[in-house]
Amino acid sequence: MKTLSIILAFLVLVGSSTAQKLTGADIAHQWNRCVIEVIMEDGFGPPVAARIHAYANLAGYQASYMSEPGYTTMVGKLNGFTACPQPQPGTTYDYRVATVAAMQVACSKLLYRISISDSLAAVQFAVLKAEVPADVFDRSKAFGVDVGKTINAYAKADGYPRTQGLPDYEWPRCDSCWIPTPPNFAKPLSPYCGQVRTIVLKSASEFTVPPSIPFSTAKNAPFYKAAMEVIEVSKNLTDEQKEIANFWNDNPVLTNYHGHFVFNSRQISPGGHWMNITNRVLADHQASMVRCFEVYSTVAFALFDGFTACWAEKFRGNLIRPVTYINQHIDKTWEPMLQTPPFPEHASGHSTITAAAAVVLTAHFGDVAFTDSTEVPFGWKPRSFKNFKQAAQEASVSRLYGGIHYRRGCDAGNEHGTMIGDAVVRRVHVRTK
């Protein structure tokens, strides 16, 4: 597959770039890029992908934070995270080695194609082994392995593994209820992810999601008018609005139809898009290894809790998508620009997690301008923004342009995500000065 060839090319690039020197920041960036690529190849849905980013970066942070003064553990700052291995006092460690080991062990339980992450670890270990004394290398690697195992146990206890054994979700049947949407009419994606333990929020329902417009099929009702807006917007899209819709599509598994030939192609997940934005901003700021993992982790926590809380609301309300409502009550031939993802309408997941990530990144870096090149490998031009919140707002309205959300779902997701991002910023403090 195309994604796999990109991963292999990535590993070759890593090997050549680390031939002479491997900094801690290199390790943080290379692992995050690797996780993004493998998630695409594995085809994980958005909530599960965000979970992977969160635990992988927690492992990296816990293995590395002792390498730089002024940072402290995340133990006690996250739900149920009560203990994690510590290095032996007065003993020398190379925390780059520890971090590689922790990331490798954590990813061995989070990803499917672990041969790729194992290959990255092998490349990095080979470089480090050439410069780190053997006793320090072995001690550091053992410490990192212990950290990785602890993170795996913490992740296993969040309830996600239990959801994998639950029966197929039976969606309710009613006039306002979500049903599978064209063109795939797929079963609902990750219907039980709203039941997973949050990592920072007190619970998935800590913050109330602003309600949807009351359902109605009456032509003078606000809900009918909201659907009409979706139609009117779709008919009058400018070239830039089409570009915006495609740029933020981030459908992890896109189904392509060419006559009788049907095939799936991989795209970056919504959370992976924001992890890649984080990657570029950290690189631009030449952040240290610990600083990288601090930011990667907190952004990933906002994504994870954002999806968990959003999915809890989606499957509580089970609201009908625009394409279904429009085809049933207004125009049976209407089609959205983008494929509608297989889960209920309210609220918009994109809007929720992008707002949450933007709040966290703004807390770390302020209102900085940046250029987002995430979608270049998928054929879309870079887009520039004056700050993170502008990017989040564009990502949100892209779902209206694409015809897959009512405006109210986008606005509600923005409000909800902002509350989630604020909570992450308030509660996860790891710097002591």
N, C-alpha and C positions, 0 to 999 in steps of 0.2 A: 504493500500500500504506500501511497505517497507520504503519509505521515511517518511510517517506519523509515523510509529513505531519508527523511529529514532528520530523524533521531540519529541514524547511523552517521550522517554527515556531521551532526552536532558532536558526537563522540570523537570523531576524527579531529574536529576543530579543537575540542578540549584537550585532546592528547598533544596537539602541536603547540597550543598556547601554554600548557603547563610544563613543557619540556625543560624549561630553565627555572621557573619560579612559580609557586602557588601560594597566593595570599589567602588570608581568611575570607576576605570579601569575594575573591574568585570562587571559593568553595560555596559560599552562600548563594551567589548568583547562578553558578552552574547547576547546583542541585535544584533550585527553584525552576530553572528553565527545563531541566530534565523531567521534573514532575509534571510540568505543563504539557510537555510533549507526550509522555507516557499516558497521562490521563486522556489525551485525544485518541491515542492508539487503542486504549482500553475501552473507550466509548462510555465513560461514566457520565451520568446525568448531573445537572448543576448542583443539587444539594450534596450529593456524595463527593463530587470533585472538591467542593469547598471544605468538607470534612477532612479530606486528604491533605489539602494545603495547611489546615490548622494544625493537625497533629504532627506532620512532617516538620513544620517550622518550630513548633514547641520543642521537639527533640533537638533541633539545631540550636535553639536558644539555650536550653538547659545544659547542653554539652559545651557551650562556648562562653557563657556570660562571665565566668571566672577569669577569662583571659584579659579583661580590661577593668580597671578600677571604676567604681561608680555605678555598678550594676548589681542587682540582686536577683534571687530566684523568683520564679513564678509560682512556687509552692505557696498555697494559701490564698492566691489571687484568682484562681479559677475553680469552678464548681467540681468538687470531689478530688481535686489535685492536692493531696495531703503530704506527699513525700516523694523525693527523688534523690538518687545517689549523689554524693559529694566527693570531690577528690580528697585524698589523704593530706592533712596539713603538713607543711614543710617538705613536700615531695614535688619534684619537677614533672610537669606535664607539657605536652604540646597539644594545645586545644584545637588546632586544626585537625590533627589525627583523631582526636576524640569526636569532633563534629562529624567528620566523614563516617566514622563508625556508627554514630547515633543515627544519622540520616539513613545509612544503608539498612540498619536493623529495623527502623521504623517503617521505611518504605517496603520492606519485605512482607509486611502484613497489610499495608495500605493499597498497594498496587498489584496488578495481575502480572504484567510482563516485567518481573523483577530481574530478568537477565540484563535488561538495559541499565537499570540502576546499579546492579552489581558491576557492570562493565565500567560505569563512571567511577564507582568506588575503587576499582582495581587500578584505573589510570591515576587517580589522585593518590592512592596509597603508594604506588610505585615512585611517584615524584617525592613524596614526603619521606619515604624510607631512605632515600639517598642522602638526606640532609639531617635527619633526626637520629640521635643515638638509639641503638637497639633497645636498651632497657626503657628509655623514655617512650619510644614508639609503642612497645608492647603494653606498657602501663596505661598509656593514653588511650590506646585502642580498647583495652579491657574496660576502662571507665566509660567510654562512649557506647560500647555494647550494652553495659548495664543501664545507661540512660535510655537507650533505644528500647530495651525490653520493658522498662518502667512505663514509657510512653505508650507502648503497645498494650500493656495491661490497663492503663488509664483509658485508652480509646475503646478497648473491648467492653469496658464497663458502662459505656454511654448509652447502651440499648440498641445501637444500630445492628449488631449481629443478630439480635433477636428478631428484628423486623424482617430479616431475610428469609426467615422460616415461616412467616405468616401467610395465610391463604391469599389468593388473588383478591384485590379490593373490589367489592361490589358497590358501584356508585349508586346513589339514590335516583329514583325516577320521579320527576316532577316537571312542570312546565318551565321552571326557572333553572333546572339542574343541568350541570355540565354533562355532555355525552361525548364520546370519541368524535374527533373532528377530521375532515378530509385534509390531505389526500390519503393518509395512511389508516385513519380510524384506529389508532393504536390504543392499547390499554393505558390507564393513567400511570405516569412516571413517578416513582418513589412516593407512593401515597402515604406511607407510614413514617416518612422522614420528619414530620412534625412532632413525632413522639420521642425523638432522640433527645438525650440530655443536652441542654445548651452549655456552652463553655464559659460564657461571661454573664449572660442574662440570668436572672433568678429562675425564669421558666420561659417557655416559648410564648406564653400569654402575658408576660409582664407588662408589655405596652399594648394598649388597645389599637387595633387597626381601624382607621377611619372607615365608616361603613360604605357599602356600595349604594348606588341609587336604587330605590325600591323597584322590584321587577314589575313590569306591566307590558301588555301588548297593545294598549290603547294608543292611538296615533298622536294624541295630544299629551301623552305622559312623558316625563323626563327620561325614562329608560328608553323609550322608542326614539326620542330625539337624540339620545347618546349614540344609539346605533346608526341613526341617520348621519350623524357627524362622521362616524367611521367611514361610511360610504362616500360622503362628500369629500373628505380628506383624500381618500384613495383615488378618487376620480381627478383630483386637481394637484397631484404631487408635482413639485418642481424637481428638476434634475438633482439639486442638492438634497432635497428631502428623500429622494430615492437612495442617494448615496449614503445618507445618514442611516436609513433603515437597514441597508446592507452592511454598513460598517459595524453596527452594534447587534447584528443578527445573532451571532454566537450560538447557533444551534449545534450542539455537539455532534449529533448524527443527522445529517441532512439527506433526505431521500430525493434522488434525482430520477426523473421520468423522461425517457426518450423513446416514444412509441411503446413497443412491448418490452423494451429493455429498462430494467429498474436496478439502480445501484445506490449504495450509501456512500457518502463522503464525510470525512471528519472535519470539524471546525473546533476552534478553541471554545472552552466553556465561558459563560459570563464571568464567573469568578476568576478563571485563568486570565481573562482579558485584563482584569484589574490587578492581578498579581504581576502581569507583564508590565503594566504601567508603573507599578511599584519598583520593579526591577530597573527600569530606565531612570527613574528619578533618583534612586539610590546610587546608581552608577554615576549619574551626573554630579551628585554631591560627594562622590568618592568616600562613601561611608565605610566604616570599619566593619569587621565581621559581626561583632556583637550588635552594633547599631543596625546592620542589615537584618539580622534575625529579630531584633526588637520590632522593627517596622513590618517586616514580612509577617510576623506572628500576629500582631495586633490587627493588621488589615485582614488576614485570614480569619481571625476570630470574628470580626465584623461580618465577613462573608458567610461564615458557618452559621452564626446565630441569626443572621438576616434570612438565610434560606430556611432554617429550621422554623423560625417564627412565621415566616410567610407561608410555608407549606402547611403549617398547622391551621392557619386561617383559610387557605385555599380549600382544604378538604373539610373544613367545618362548614363553610358557606356553600361550596359546590356550585358556584355561579356559572351560568351559561356563557360560552364564548361568543364574540361578535359574529363569526362565520355561521354558527348554528342558528343564532337568533335571526340574523338577516336572511338566511336561506329559508327559514321556516315562516317568517312573518313579513318580509319586505321584498326580497328579490332572490329567487331560488337559483339564479345563475351567477350571483356575485361571488368573487373570489378575492381573498386578501393578497397583498403583494408577497408576503412571507408565509411560509408554512406555520400554521398554528401549533405550538408545542402541546403535547398530550397531558394537560392537567387543567384544573379549573381556572377561572378568570381572575378572581379578586383575592389579593391585590397583585399588581405586577411584580414578579420576582426581580426582573431587571431593575425596576425603579427602586425596589427595596434595598438590594445589595449594593447598587452603585451609589446611592445616597449614603449608606453606611460607610462604605470604603472611602468616599470623598471626605466625610467628616474626619475619619482617622488620619488620612493623609494630610489634610489641612492642619490638623493639630500638630503633626510632626514637622511640616515644612512651610506652613503658611499659604498665602495665595500666590503660588508661583505658577508662571506660565510653563507649558510643556507641549511637546508634540508627541502624539500617539501613533506609533508605526505598527501596532499589534497586527493589523489586518493586511499588511503588505503581502505576506506569504499566501494570502487567500485572494489576492487580486484587487485589493482596494487601496486607494492612496492614503498617505498619512493625513491626520487631522490635527490641527493645533487649537489649543484652548488657553484662555487667560488664567484659569485656575481649575481645581479638581471639581468644584461644585458645578461649574459650567458644563464640564464633560458629563457629569452625572445627570444633569437636567436634559442634555441632548440624548443620552442613552435612554432616558425615561420616555421622552416624547417619540423616540424612534419606534416604540411599540405601537403607538397610534398610527404613525406613518405606515408601518408594516401591515396594519389592519388586524392586528391580533389582540389588541386591548382597547377597551373604552378609555376615554380620557380620565374618568374618575378612578379607574384602577391604577393608572400611572401616578396620579396625584396622591392617592392614598398610600401607595408604595413609597413615594418620596418622603411623606411625613413619617411613616413608620420607620423607614430606614435611617432617617436622621436621628430619631430617638435611640435606635440601636447603636449607631455610631457614637453618639454622645455618651452612652453608658459604657462602651468599651474604653473610651478616652478617660472617663472619670475613674474607672475601677482598676485598670491594668497599669499600674505604675511600677516600673522596674529600675528606674534610675534613682540613685541615692543622692545625687548632687547635680 
